[in-house]
Amino acid sequence: MSRPLSPIPRALALAGLASLAAAGPGCRPAPAAPTGPKPSGRPAGPAWFVERAAEAGVDFSAGHGGRSPLTIREIMGTGCALFDYDGDSDLDLFIAGQTGAGGQEQNQLYRNDGHGQFTNATPGSGLEERGLHMGVAVGDIDNDGRPDLFVAGYGVNRLYRNQGGGKFQDIAQSAGLASKSPTDWNSCAAFGDVDRDGLLDLYLGRYVVFTKDTLQFCDYGDGKKGSCGPMFYDPQLGSLYRNLGGGRFKDVTREYGLDDGHGKALGAVFADVNDDGWLDLYVGNDEMPGDLFISQRGRRFKNDALRAGVSLAGDGEMQGAMGVDFGDYNRDGLLDLIVTTYQFEPTSLYAGHPSGVYQHMGVATGLDAPTRPMVGFGTKFVDLNNDGWLDVPIANGHIHDNQEHIDKFSTYRQPMQLFMNREGVRFEERSAEAGEGFTKPAVGRGLAVGDLDGDGRQDLVVTDVEGPARVLMNRIPDVGNWLRVALRGTRSDRHAYGARVTVAAGGRKWIGLANPGGSYFSSSDPAVHFGLGDARSVDSVEVRWPSGRRSVVKAPRIGATLVVTEP
Amino acid sequence: MSLTEAGQQTRPRSVSRLAIILGLGLVAIGASVAVRQSPWAHERRLESMNLEELALAIHDHPTDPLTLYHYGRALLKAGQVDASQKALETAVKLDPRMYRARVGLGSVLLERGDLRRAVDEFQQAARLRPQEPEAHVGLSQAYYRAGSPTRAIEPLKKVVQLQPGSAAAWYNLGKLYGEAHQSDHALEAMKKAVALDPKVAAYWRDLGRLHRHYSQNKEAEAAYKKALKLDDSDPVAWYWLGQLYVEMSDSPEYRGYAEQSLLRAISRAPDMAEAHFELGRLYERRGSYPLAAARFREATRLDMSDDKALYHLGLALTKMGSREEGQKLIRGAQALGAAKREIKNLENRIRAEAGNRELRLRMARLYRKYGNAEAALSQYTVYRSMGAPDATVDKEEAAYREELRRANALPAQELSALPPAPAP
């Protein structure tokens, strides 16, 4: 999560005091944070997003009671998940809570009435267990049609099996997914069927070795203490667990070659990046090279991140990777990757290229400069105005609760950012139009997307380390047409994670992935949402299922959810 | 009577006049002698002497600390560091309260890299005359060279208190803040330096760098341009301006600016690997892979330890179709980058946890892994000095020394520390 100022070129080091010798950063791991762009004045017209957590009945709020400084463990925040736990076809909300070690908020489950109004369904659900939870992944591990929840945390993992009737049971222990030790820092998680046996496997990312015996705070000059960056800790490596069926998982990390990662993972997302029908995995690591594990036909993975050019930032430096996601932002049929990063590191946008070597597109698309001052976390490729192009919202927030004292030009709370895609060429920052829900600073972390009120517009849920979660209802006017494709696997896993959906309309094509994972510690709607712009009809919807089967639906009705069942 | 009286009156008058003249003469002579023998005159004489004359003066006055101080200073100027140190040490011994001798000795020790003793001398000098800036400057330099820019800040803050109108002092303070990653303070200090002396190009250039850090691109651009207006021969300013343009926009206009600036940097400093790398990135981004590869190749030739350039060269070659060579270079860059990262991270951790003995042991092993025997043995020594004897580590170290000895790879100072080989 940090990088110092670029050094003076070696050959030309200045004579004089400050260039007498190369010096390390001492205990100040981070460069002072740049000034965040000031939210510009609200433009005329209604805000594009309305924050209505309180009105919607979502009362989750995190915080540390003003205690300062906070350690690295306390500032990571938690994720959230949008999923239909009760099978009533709307998206309910789960937010991971943290109790102990300073956290005061337990896990919360909110039931959606279908119109974006929520009721707290936590009591009696079995989700109330205490723990320093962080990452959330949703997947139907037993294909019973009821999505289950995996929650990763510091010294704790939960596999909440959805028993129906709003009841969950933690079976992590019997499933072989319990935390290996009380100090294991389980961070992010993602479900995907890596061996195409129809059962969802689990990748669990881990962060760093942090215990009471490791360094707690770093010195930021003038006696100012704050949380240390990840470079002050040893990495912990992630694991791949194969689903054996019957609610049991087996650690297959080594035999699948996933021990060839770098550790310090904060973001993980499955996608078939080379379109060979097998799920690959990208892991965003914090100030370590990123890992792109390419599936060797479901039997092994090979870490190809360096060769593919997605291991490092555009300038060849390491980056503090947090949130990750795949999507085809330029509609060239190739999957692109976005990685949010620490301050002074621009959000990395890697565009897929036929050579297999991704192109760094941050500067070219305009994402580079506005994201540099921010510490970016949750993000997703999502078409927010249904114009047919994937946009990018980012939840920002610093990692030092006392950042204002460490660097007077920077803040702990930071505004969210909204980048609207201009036909796959540029991203235009439109945070001001997005409204107060975006511009009011927060310590943003988890971010999940889905249509909460069934109006065809993708809404957002964002968690805050120091305040209430935000439910941002999308009110963008004059949006384009849309189609939501919900998949029902029969040979593949129930929600067909990793399926590739191609929509064709009047000579235009869109590719979408059944990809609820990614972002930061969060899980989004598993159905595939397509903005169609001005297309009034769709010629066909083609699904390539994880099992390898294909199905085509001709001329489906748009402006609705199309349910496609695997043949 | 009157005559007599007059004569009597006349005699004393002439006597007193003579006495006055004599007295004045004596006073003048005395004053002259006093002046000639004053420390001021002594100083003036010593200052005007060359090294040979000073050597004679030392011969005549071997215990005069002032002469020894000047002699030591002249020796240092002549590059005779050992002799200079000896003279200054004697001066300090003879007059421990002599501020200048302590500052001089501190400077010699700094020059020699004996940072611990240099710090000690500068500290003592600062205690003798806290209002004089030199000792604080020296102390700051010594801390900086000892790898602690954060500690180097405090003495330099004293200097700017003593000399608030010194642009150079503010500039150096700004640089130190920057090194210590306290960029907000750095920016303020650099702004003061520029306000006090707007004619120094380097101040503008480094101010631009700080603006850049805070994503204040327009301010950064203006500052770099100002620096280049004052001194357009500065390759660093051209390089930073080019780097700024590379990151500001991908429009053809900015690409052009970036290319021009970087080419100017290279024309002024052809061996600036960073500028070649940045130019390579620019070409890579616009899809000109052969041009990019040429620049990355040049950057790696100039700096073999540059894993970034090696990595991008590998990527460019892969895109050009030279997959095998590209892959090889990427693998090399990966290994190089991993080594650098491991070492840098552990160094940072050692700075943050200076009392953590285990980190020293890990560092020793890491240096060993990457073949830096001297650094590895040094870390073993530090580990040993930090706690109770550790038989396992002692054994490990002994085995390593033996391994090095067999491979004839023991560092020079280690060899000299070995007992002489027995006579055949």
Interface residues (C-beta under 8 A of the other chain):
Chain A: P4 L5 S6 I8 P9 R10 A11 L12 L14 G16 L17 A18 S19 L20 A21 A23 G24 P25 G26 C27 R28 P29 A30 P31 A32 P34 T35 P37 L215 C218 D219 Y220 G221 D222 C228 M231 F232 M288 P289 L306 R307 G309 L312 G314 D315 G316 E317 M318 F344 P346 H353 S355 V357 Q359 H360 V363 A364 G366 D368 A369 R372 P373 D407 K408 F409 S410
Chain B: V137 S140 Q141 Y144 R145 G147 S148 P149 T150 I153 L156 N172 K175 L176 G178 E179 A180 H181 Q182 S183 D184 H185 A186 L187 A202 R209 L210 H213 Y214 S215 Q216 N217 P235 V236 Y239 Q243 V246 E247 M248 S249 D250 A269 D271 M272 A273 E274 A275 F277 R281 R285 L302 D303 D307 K308 A309 Y311 H312 G314 L315 T318 K319 G326 Q327 I330 R331 A333 Q334 G337 R341 K344 N345 E347 N348 R349 R351 A352 E353
